[in-house]
Amino acid sequence: MPSEGIARLVLGFQVAGMENGARRLTTETRVFCPDRASRRQFTPYWWLIRPVSGLLRRRMLSSIKAHSEGRE
């Protein structure tokens, strides 16, 4: 069981086939806050880091795409 007061964040990746034979790579972020204290502490952090997180995720996905297409 997670410790009280500590938020857990997981970043997942999923590859899905498309009808045209291409692949789609997506990411998903999940956050678990086991109690009100952890949620209260995590929320301001998330609002601050969220735009940067999105930028980093887009750059990461672009890099993975370039690498998979041999353009790296």
C-alpha positions in Angstrom: 0.0 0.0 0.0 1.4 3.4 -0.9 2.6 5.6 1.9 0.4 8.4 3.0 1.3 11.8 1.7 3.2 10.5 -1.3 1.8 10.8 -4.8 2.7 8.2 -7.4 3.0 9.1 -11.1 3.2 6.6 -13.9 3.9 7.3 -17.6 2.8 4.7 -20.0 3.3 4.1 -23.7 1.0 2.3 -26.1 1.5 1.3 -29.8 -1.5 0.6 -31.9 -1.8 -0.6 -35.5 -3.7 1.5 -37.9 -5.7 0.4 -41.0 -3.0 1.8 -43.4 -0.3 -0.3 -41.7 1.2 2.6 -39.8 1.6 2.5 -36.1 0.4 5.1 -33.5 2.4 5.7 -30.4 0.6 7.4 -27.5 1.5 8.3 -24.0 -0.7 8.4 -20.9 0.1 9.9 -17.5 -1.6 8.6 -14.4 -1.3 10.0 -10.9 -2.4 8.3 -7.7 -2.8 10.5 -4.6 -3.7 8.1 -1.7 -5.0 10.8 0.5 -6.1 14.5 0.7 -2.7 15.6 1.9 -0.8 14.2 -1.1 -3.5 15.6 -3.5 -3.2 19.0 -1.9 0.6 18.9 -2.3 0.6 17.5 -5.8 -2.0 19.7 -7.4 0.0 23.0 -7.4 3.1 21.1 -8.7 1.1 19.5 -11.5 -0.4 22.9 -12.6 3.2 24.3 -12.7 4.8 21.4 -14.5 1.9 20.4 -16.8 2.9 22.7 -19.8 6.5 21.6 -19.5 5.5 18.0 -19.3 3.4 18.3 -22.4 6.4 19.9 -24.3 8.8 17.2 -23.1 6.3 14.5 -24.1 5.9 15.9 -27.6 9.6 16.2 -28.1 10.1 12.6 -26.8 7.4 11.3 -29.3 9.0 13.2 -32.1 12.4 11.8 -31.3 11.0 8.2 -31.2 9.2 8.8 -34.5 12.4 10.1 -36.1 14.4 7.1 -34.8 11.8 4.6 -35.9 11.8 6.1 -39.4 15.6 6.1 -39.6 15.8 9.9 -39.7 17.8 10.3 -36.4 
